[in-house]
Amino acid sequence: MVFQLRTYQIKPGVMDEWLELFHGAVVPLHEKYGLPVRTAWVDRETNTFTWVRELTGEGTAEEQEAAYRATEERERLVGDRPKAFIESMNVREVERAFPAEG
């Protein structure tokens, strides 16, 4: 299993709008295309948004990301909209430290 810890610096004053897009389009599309969102946190004091997604498909993380981004549905529902909210991002691959829950 491959997980990504994704930390975004959100532009001031747009966190609630980002969360609407995230919950309304990003999360459902990630689920549909094999990149389920496992958890997310908001630090409103620093405008930081952190989330974890799992890559459950075939291929490298880059290949799975490219396949997701190439979908017509993602282009239609999300497109370039995240650029209006995200100032910067840091993406790291991480592994589970606890055994998988059964």
The 8 nearest C-alpha neighbors of each residue, nearest first, counted from 0:
[[1, 2, 55, 54, 53, 94, 95, 56],
 [0, 2, 54, 53, 94, 3, 92, 93],
 [3, 1, 53, 93, 92, 52, 54, 94],
 [2, 4, 92, 52, 91, 51, 93, 5],
 [3, 5, 51, 91, 90, 50, 92, 93],
 [4, 6, 90, 50, 49, 89, 3, 51],
 [7, 5, 49, 89, 88, 48, 90, 50],
 [8, 6, 88, 48, 87, 47, 9, 49],
 [7, 9, 47, 87, 86, 85, 46, 88],
 [10, 8, 85, 46, 86, 84, 7, 47],
 [9, 11, 86, 84, 85, 13, 12, 8],
 [12, 10, 13, 9, 46, 14, 84, 45],
 [11, 13, 14, 10, 15, 9, 46, 16],
 [12, 14, 16, 15, 11, 10, 17, 84],
 [15, 13, 17, 16, 12, 18, 9, 46],
 [16, 14, 18, 17, 13, 19, 12, 20],
 [17, 15, 19, 13, 18, 14, 20, 84],
 [18, 16, 14, 20, 15, 19, 21, 84],
 [17, 19, 21, 15, 16, 20, 22, 14],
 [20, 18, 16, 22, 17, 21, 23, 15],
 [21, 19, 23, 17, 18, 24, 22, 16],
 [20, 22, 25, 18, 19, 23, 24, 26],
 [23, 21, 19, 26, 20, 24, 18, 25],
 [22, 24, 20, 19, 21, 25, 26, 27],
 [23, 25, 20, 27, 21, 26, 22, 28],
 [24, 26, 21, 28, 27, 29, 22, 23],
 [25, 27, 29, 22, 28, 24, 21, 30],
 [28, 26, 30, 29, 24, 25, 31, 23],
 [29, 27, 31, 30, 25, 26, 24, 32],
 [28, 30, 34, 26, 32, 35, 31, 27],
 [31, 29, 35, 27, 28, 33, 34, 32],
 [30, 32, 28, 29, 33, 27, 34, 35],
 [31, 33, 29, 30, 34, 28, 67, 35],
 [34, 32, 55, 30, 56, 31, 35, 29],
 [33, 35, 29, 54, 53, 30, 32, 52],
 [36, 34, 30, 29, 53, 52, 33, 37],
 [35, 37, 52, 38, 51, 26, 53, 34],
 [38, 36, 52, 51, 35, 53, 39, 50],
 [37, 39, 51, 50, 36, 40, 52, 49],
 [38, 40, 50, 49, 51, 41, 37, 48],
 [41, 39, 49, 48, 50, 42, 38, 47],
 [40, 42, 48, 43, 47, 49, 39, 46],
 [43, 41, 47, 44, 45, 46, 48, 40],
 [44, 42, 46, 45, 41, 47, 14, 48],
 [43, 45, 42, 46, 47, 41, 11, 48],
 [44, 46, 47, 43, 42, 8, 9, 11],
 [47, 45, 43, 9, 42, 44, 8, 11],
 [46, 48, 8, 42, 45, 7, 9, 41],
 [47, 49, 41, 7, 6, 40, 42, 8],
 [50, 48, 6, 40, 39, 5, 7, 41],
 [51, 49, 39, 5, 38, 4, 40, 6],
 [52, 50, 4, 38, 37, 3, 36, 5],
 [51, 53, 36, 3, 37, 35, 2, 34],
 [52, 54, 2, 34, 35, 1, 55, 3],
 [55, 53, 34, 1, 56, 2, 33, 52],
 [54, 56, 33, 53, 34, 0, 57, 1],
 [57, 55, 33, 54, 58, 63, 34, 32],
 [58, 56, 59, 55, 63, 62, 54, 60],
 [59, 57, 62, 63, 56, 60, 61, 55],
 [58, 60, 62, 61, 63, 57, 64, 56],
 [59, 61, 63, 62, 64, 58, 54, 1],
 [60, 62, 64, 59, 63, 65, 58, 66],
 [63, 61, 65, 59, 64, 60, 58, 66],
 [62, 64, 66, 60, 65, 61, 59, 67],
 [65, 63, 61, 67, 62, 66, 60, 68],
 [64, 66, 62, 68, 67, 63, 69, 61],
 [67, 65, 63, 69, 64, 68, 62, 70],
 [68, 66, 64, 65, 69, 70, 63, 32],
 [67, 69, 65, 66, 70, 64, 73, 74],
 [70, 68, 66, 67, 65, 71, 74, 73],
 [71, 69, 72, 73, 68, 67, 74, 66],
 [70, 72, 74, 73, 75, 69, 68, 76],
 [71, 73, 75, 70, 74, 76, 28, 77],
 [74, 72, 76, 70, 77, 75, 71, 78],
 [73, 75, 78, 71, 72, 77, 76, 70],
 [74, 76, 72, 73, 77, 78, 71, 70],
 [77, 75, 73, 74, 72, 78, 24, 25],
 [78, 76, 73, 74, 80, 75, 79, 24],
 [79, 77, 74, 80, 75, 76, 73, 81],
 [78, 80, 81, 82, 77, 74, 83, 76],
 [79, 81, 82, 78, 83, 77, 84, 20],
 [82, 80, 83, 84, 79, 85, 77, 17],
 [83, 81, 85, 84, 80, 79, 86, 87],
 [82, 84, 81, 80, 85, 79, 10, 86],
 [85, 83, 81, 82, 10, 9, 17, 13],
 [86, 84, 9, 82, 87, 10, 8, 81],
 [85, 87, 8, 9, 10, 84, 88, 7],
 [88, 86, 8, 85, 7, 89, 9, 6],
 [89, 87, 7, 6, 8, 90, 5, 86],
 [88, 90, 6, 5, 7, 91, 87, 4],
 [91, 89, 5, 4, 3, 6, 88, 92],
 [92, 90, 4, 3, 93, 5, 89, 2],
 [91, 93, 3, 2, 4, 1, 90, 94],
 [94, 92, 2, 3, 91, 4, 95, 1],
 [93, 95, 2, 96, 1, 92, 0, 3],
 [94, 96, 97, 93, 98, 99, 2, 0],
 [95, 97, 94, 98, 99, 93, 2, 100],
 [98, 96, 95, 99, 100, 94, 101, 93],
 [99, 97, 100, 96, 95, 101, 94, 0],
 [100, 98, 101, 97, 95, 96, 0, 94],
 [101, 99, 98, 97, 95, 96, 37, 0],
 [100, 99, 98, 97, 95, 0, 96, 37]]
